[in-house]
Amino acid sequence: MDSDIFDKAQSIMTNRRMKAVSENEERIREINMKIPEIREINEVLFNTGKELISLISQGRKTDVSDKIEQLKQYNLGAQEMSRKILAEHDYPEDYLDLHYNCPVCCDTGYNGNRFCECFRALCGKLAADELNKSSQLRLSNFSSFSLSYYSGENYAAMKKILEYTMQYASTFSQHSKSILMFGPTGLGKTHLSLAIANKVLEKGYSVIYDSAINILRNIEKEHFSYEHSSEMIDLVMETDLLILDDMGTEYETQFYNATIYNIINTRLNCGKPSIISTNLDFAGIARRYDKRVVSRIVSMYSCLEFKGDDVRLQIRKNNV
């Protein structure tokens, strides 16, 4: 794991933990002012705790053992009483509990002697954000996609695609279906996949967006490096949404073809959605890739065929 990503993730976890503690202290101050009965309970608990610390420092093991059991029983009773009083004053029963972002690790990043899943997910999102810095993620949205460049049957087809992708983005989840966008160049495949990426990012999910050739090159570089790293392939497999742009423009090698199949198959098996855009039609995909790739895409992806005349050429003509 990249040390900068690791350090940044740890800093975020520390801030989350400090925020949870600070918000809890604020709620305690509020309740102490508004509900004297609870303040009295907390003061008794605090004094009992001080007494326990004093006994421990004096080394009085017998007294400590008895006091620990007493404190345990009192704590349970006091907590139950506090919850009841809070409910009577129209507060949630857990209002004075510490509310961590992750209840599993209490925002420490560790679950036992292993990294917590929340920490791994955070590192993945930070790494994906770093990878996406060089992409044009912020340059496209649904409102800037114009149907005026399409006509007739093409207009009807593209209107359905626009509506489908907008619905897909607004209802996206980690179990959304995968999408294949195919058709000639210049018809809006990249525009709509970027628009989806923006909406999905706004919802807090991690997204990796890049051309197929760039992703494959990075995976190849790590795979055949001295360290034999798997950081890139791990990111590709674990991100909430993977968008492979321009599949089919990469060099045709055994490693690339095998990696494409591995990515598609593994993410489908894990229930993770992907969006693939390509200028190839089904026949072109079948000629280029293993038949297993075609089978998985045709049977498991929503296939959207883009139709019309190259929008970029139309724009250039209109600007002449």
Summary of the structure (lengths in Angstrom):
residues: 320
radius of gyration: 27.9
end to end distance: 50.4
largest distance: 93.3
contacts: 918
relative contact order: 0.10
helix: 63%
strand: 9%
